[in-house]
Amino acid sequence: IALAKAVSPEVSGRYQVAGKGTNTNTSVLGVTGFYADVRNIQMSEGDFINEQNLKNLSKVAVLGPTTRDDIFGENTENVIGQTIKIRGLEFKVIGITKSKGGSGFSNQDDMIFIPLTSAQKYLTGDKYLSSISVQAVDSASMAQAQQDITDLLLVRHKKTVETADFNILNQADILATASSITNTF
């Protein structure tokens, strides 16, 4: 898609994660390095997932600050290099993201990021993606990029608009949904 600046394929799930005698249930996202660009993730310390991690099926993890606190305790330092267990498998912590704030289902502070390839091999066991995030070249191009992506997926999935087996949302759609849910409460 010509109007896409960056594309990030993803798989996600909720898993029991353990470390240092504690455990928590949190979202684990299998991602590529492009996720950080698309979602504007910045690192507090360490590194994000990179191409080498993907090629090697590395068991490495990047923690959001809330997840770090849940697993290792608040104000804990020197988490880089320690291990956590996701579904009983050890993953080495290579980075901590900067806090972005937020709540609910997509709170990036309360997530663990691992290489997409590792997530598919060790956690989900399949080749399918949960979602694909796309960053348009600019805000004015977003609607056209969304239409181009829809058209491409309809062709690739051999579907029509009525039989589509996927959903496409832009940031405005997501904000409207969140607003509607908040107003309902």
C-alpha positions as a LaTeX table, in Angstrom:
\begin{tabular}{lrrr}
\hline
Residue & $x$ (\AA) & $y$ (\AA) & $z$ (\AA) \\
\hline
Ile1 & 0.00 & 0.00 & 0.00 \\
Ala2 & 1.62 & 3.24 & $-1.15$ \\
Leu3 & 0.11 & 5.32 & 1.66 \\
Ala4 & 1.46 & 3.07 & 4.44 \\
Lys5 & 4.47 & 4.42 & 6.32 \\
Ala6 & 4.89 & 1.33 & 8.54 \\
Val7 & 3.09 & $-2.00$ & 8.92 \\
Ser8 & 3.13 & $-4.16$ & 12.04 \\
Pro9 & 1.72 & $-7.72$ & 12.01 \\
Glu10 & 0.69 & $-8.92$ & 15.48 \\
Val11 & $-0.59$ & $-11.90$ & 17.42 \\
Ser12 & $-2.00$ & $-11.46$ & 20.89 \\
Gly13 & $-3.36$ & $-13.41$ & 23.80 \\
Arg14 & $-3.69$ & $-13.33$ & 27.56 \\
Tyr15 & $-1.35$ & $-15.61$ & 29.47 \\
Gln16 & $-0.28$ & $-16.39$ & 32.99 \\
Val17 & 3.16 & $-14.86$ & 33.48 \\
Ala18 & 5.43 & $-15.63$ & 36.42 \\
Gly19 & 8.63 & $-14.21$ & 37.80 \\
Lys20 & 10.33 & $-13.74$ & 41.16 \\
Gly21 & 7.69 & $-15.71$ & 43.05 \\
Thr22 & 4.75 & $-13.70$ & 41.71 \\
Asn23 & 2.45 & $-14.19$ & 38.79 \\
Thr24 & $-0.04$ & $-12.14$ & 36.84 \\
Asn25 & $-2.41$ & $-12.60$ & 33.92 \\
Thr26 & $-1.64$ & $-10.10$ & 31.19 \\
Ser27 & $-1.66$ & $-9.44$ & 27.46 \\
Val28 & 1.27 & $-10.80$ & 25.50 \\
Leu29 & 1.77 & $-9.39$ & 22.01 \\
Gly30 & 3.93 & $-11.02$ & 19.39 \\
Val31 & 5.28 & $-8.14$ & 17.30 \\
Thr32 & 8.03 & $-7.00$ & 14.96 \\
Gly33 & 10.24 & $-3.96$ & 15.51 \\
Phe34 & 7.81 & $-1.91$ & 13.42 \\
Tyr35 & 5.28 & $-2.06$ & 16.27 \\
Ala36 & 7.29 & 0.52 & 18.20 \\
Asp37 & 7.13 & 2.91 & 15.23 \\
Val38 & 3.44 & 2.36 & 14.46 \\
Arg39 & 2.36 & 2.70 & 18.09 \\
Asn40 & 4.93 & 5.33 & 19.06 \\
Ile41 & 6.50 & 3.16 & 21.76 \\
Gln42 & 9.58 & 4.57 & 23.41 \\
Met43 & 11.99 & 2.71 & 25.64 \\
Ser44 & 12.67 & 3.59 & 29.25 \\
Glu45 & 15.59 & 1.16 & 29.30 \\
Gly46 & 17.00 & $-1.64$ & 27.20 \\
Asp47 & 15.90 & $-2.49$ & 23.67 \\
Phe48 & 12.71 & $-3.28$ & 21.76 \\
Ile49 & 12.23 & $-6.40$ & 19.62 \\
Asn50 & 14.54 & $-6.43$ & 16.58 \\
Glu51 & 15.00 & $-8.35$ & 13.33 \\
Gln52 & 17.58 & $-10.69$ & 14.87 \\
Asn53 & 15.12 & $-11.68$ & 17.62 \\
Leu54 & 12.58 & $-12.56$ & 14.92 \\
Lys55 & 15.03 & $-14.61$ & 12.83 \\
Asn56 & 16.34 & $-16.53$ & 15.85 \\
Leu57 & 12.91 & $-17.21$ & 17.43 \\
Ser58 & 14.42 & $-15.59$ & 20.51 \\
Lys59 & 12.72 & $-16.01$ & 23.86 \\
Val60 & 13.05 & $-12.36$ & 24.82 \\
Ala61 & 10.49 & $-9.98$ & 26.29 \\
Val62 & 9.90 & $-6.26$ & 26.57 \\
Leu63 & 7.72 & $-5.27$ & 29.52 \\
Gly64 & 5.41 & $-2.35$ & 29.99 \\
Pro65 & 6.09 & $-0.54$ & 33.29 \\
Thr66 & 2.87 & $-1.77$ & 34.92 \\
Thr67 & 3.67 & $-5.37$ & 34.04 \\
Arg68 & 7.22 & $-4.91$ & 35.35 \\
Asp69 & 5.81 & $-3.66$ & 38.66 \\
Asp70 & 3.26 & $-6.51$ & 38.84 \\
Ile71 & 5.93 & $-9.15$ & 38.29 \\
Phe72 & 8.98 & $-7.71$ & 40.05 \\
Gly73 & 7.46 & $-5.21$ & 42.50 \\
Glu74 & 7.26 & $-1.44$ & 42.37 \\
Asn75 & 10.47 & 0.59 & 42.25 \\
Thr76 & 12.43 & $-2.50$ & 41.26 \\
Glu77 & 15.64 & $-1.82$ & 39.36 \\
Asn78 & 17.88 & $-4.08$ & 37.29 \\
Val79 & 15.07 & $-6.03$ & 35.65 \\
Ile80 & 16.93 & $-6.19$ & 32.31 \\
Gly81 & 18.49 & $-9.64$ & 31.98 \\
Gln82 & 16.12 & $-11.31$ & 34.43 \\
Thr83 & 13.72 & $-14.01$ & 33.26 \\
Ile84 & 9.97 & $-14.39$ & 33.31 \\
Lys85 & 7.92 & $-17.45$ & 32.47 \\
Ile86 & 5.10 & $-17.29$ & 29.95 \\
Arg87 & 3.14 & $-20.56$ & 29.87 \\
Gly88 & 6.07 & $-22.17$ & 31.66 \\
Leu89 & 8.67 & $-21.05$ & 29.08 \\
Glu90 & 11.49 & $-18.76$ & 30.13 \\
Phe91 & 11.86 & $-15.41$ & 28.37 \\
Lys92 & 14.71 & $-13.00$ & 29.08 \\
Val93 & 13.71 & $-9.38$ & 29.73 \\
Ile94 & 15.55 & $-7.10$ & 27.26 \\
Gly95 & 13.64 & $-3.85$ & 27.68 \\
Ile96 & 11.10 & $-1.74$ & 29.57 \\
Thr97 & 8.87 & 0.71 & 27.70 \\
Lys98 & 8.21 & 4.27 & 28.80 \\
Ser99 & 4.85 & 4.79 & 30.45 \\
Lys100 & 2.12 & 6.01 & 28.12 \\
Gly101 & $-0.73$ & 5.82 & 30.61 \\
Gly102 & $-4.12$ & 4.46 & 29.70 \\
Ser103 & $-6.45$ & 1.82 & 30.95 \\
Gly104 & $-8.68$ & $-0.95$ & 29.74 \\
Phe105 & $-7.95$ & $-3.58$ & 27.14 \\
Ser106 & $-5.26$ & $-1.72$ & 25.23 \\
Asn107 & $-3.17$ & $-0.29$ & 28.05 \\
Gln108 & 0.34 & $-0.54$ & 26.60 \\
Asp109 & 1.84 & $-0.10$ & 30.06 \\
Asp110 & 0.29 & $-3.44$ & 31.05 \\
Met111 & 1.61 & $-5.62$ & 28.21 \\
Ile112 & 4.49 & $-7.86$ & 27.34 \\
Phe113 & 5.98 & $-7.72$ & 23.85 \\
Ile114 & 7.81 & $-10.73$ & 22.41 \\
Pro115 & 9.01 & $-11.51$ & 18.86 \\
Leu116 & 6.12 & $-12.37$ & 16.52 \\
Thr117 & 7.87 & $-15.56$ & 15.37 \\
Ser118 & 8.40 & $-16.73$ & 18.95 \\
Ala119 & 4.76 & $-16.05$ & 19.83 \\
Gln120 & 3.58 & $-18.11$ & 16.86 \\
Lys121 & 5.93 & $-21.01$ & 17.60 \\
Tyr122 & 5.76 & $-21.20$ & 21.39 \\
Leu123 & 2.39 & $-19.67$ & 22.36 \\
Thr124 & $-0.25$ & $-19.61$ & 19.62 \\
Gly125 & 1.03 & $-22.51$ & 17.55 \\
Asp126 & $-0.35$ & $-21.15$ & 14.30 \\
Lys127 & 0.53 & $-18.90$ & 11.39 \\
Tyr128 & $-2.46$ & $-16.57$ & 11.64 \\
Leu129 & $-2.31$ & $-12.97$ & 12.82 \\
Ser130 & $-4.61$ & $-11.34$ & 15.38 \\
Ser131 & $-4.22$ & $-7.91$ & 13.84 \\
Ile132 & $-2.13$ & $-5.72$ & 11.59 \\
Ser133 & $-1.45$ & $-2.12$ & 12.57 \\
Val134 & $-0.70$ & 0.32 & 9.77 \\
Gln135 & 0.67 & 3.84 & 10.09 \\
Ala136 & $-0.40$ & 6.11 & 7.23 \\
Val137 & 2.13 & 8.51 & 5.75 \\
Asp138 & 0.08 & 11.39 & 7.20 \\
Ser139 & $-3.35$ & 12.03 & 8.75 \\
Ala140 & $-4.78$ & 13.30 & 5.45 \\
Ser141 & $-4.01$ & 9.91 & 3.85 \\
Met142 & $-5.68$ & 7.80 & 6.52 \\
Ala143 & $-9.09$ & 7.37 & 4.86 \\
Gln144 & $-7.59$ & 6.46 & 1.48 \\
Ala145 & $-5.09$ & 4.08 & 3.10 \\
Gln146 & $-7.98$ & 2.40 & 4.94 \\
Gln147 & $-9.88$ & 1.98 & 1.65 \\
Asp148 & $-6.79$ & 0.63 & $-0.15$ \\
Ile149 & $-6.18$ & $-1.91$ & 2.63 \\
Thr150 & $-9.83$ & $-2.98$ & 2.59 \\
Asp151 & $-9.74$ & $-3.49$ & $-1.19$ \\
Leu152 & $-6.48$ & $-5.48$ & $-0.98$ \\
Leu153 & $-7.74$ & $-7.76$ & 1.80 \\
Leu154 & $-11.04$ & $-8.40$ & 0.00 \\
Val155 & $-9.09$ & $-9.58$ & $-3.05$ \\
Arg156 & $-6.60$ & $-11.68$ & $-1.04$ \\
His157 & $-9.32$ & $-13.27$ & 1.12 \\
Lys158 & $-11.58$ & $-13.76$ & $-1.92$ \\
Lys159 & $-14.44$ & $-11.97$ & $-0.15$ \\
Thr160 & $-16.96$ & $-9.23$ & $-0.79$ \\
Val161 & $-17.78$ & $-6.34$ & 1.53 \\
Glu162 & $-20.78$ & $-8.37$ & 2.77 \\
Thr163 & $-18.78$ & $-11.55$ & 3.44 \\
Ala164 & $-15.54$ & $-9.99$ & 4.74 \\
Asp165 & $-13.83$ & $-12.03$ & 7.46 \\
Phe166 & $-11.93$ & $-9.05$ & 8.87 \\
Asn167 & $-12.60$ & $-5.64$ & 10.43 \\
Ile168 & $-10.71$ & $-2.45$ & 9.76 \\
Leu169 & $-10.78$ & 0.37 & 12.28 \\
Asn170 & $-9.01$ & 3.70 & 12.19 \\
Gln171 & $-8.15$ & 5.79 & 15.25 \\
Ala172 & $-11.33$ & 7.84 & 14.91 \\
Asp173 & $-13.43$ & 4.64 & 14.97 \\
Ile174 & $-11.59$ & 3.41 & 18.07 \\
Leu175 & $-12.06$ & 6.73 & 19.88 \\
Ala176 & $-15.76$ & 6.78 & 19.01 \\
Thr177 & $-16.19$ & 3.25 & 20.36 \\
Ala178 & $-14.30$ & 4.06 & 23.57 \\
Ser179 & $-16.40$ & 7.22 & 24.02 \\
Ser180 & $-19.61$ & 5.26 & 23.52 \\
Ile181 & $-18.59$ & 2.65 & 26.09 \\
Thr182 & $-17.59$ & 5.34 & 28.60 \\
Asn183 & $-20.92$ & 7.12 & 28.14 \\
Thr184 & $-22.77$ & 3.81 & 28.65 \\
Phe185 & $-21.07$ & 3.33 & 32.03 \\
\hline
\end{tabular}
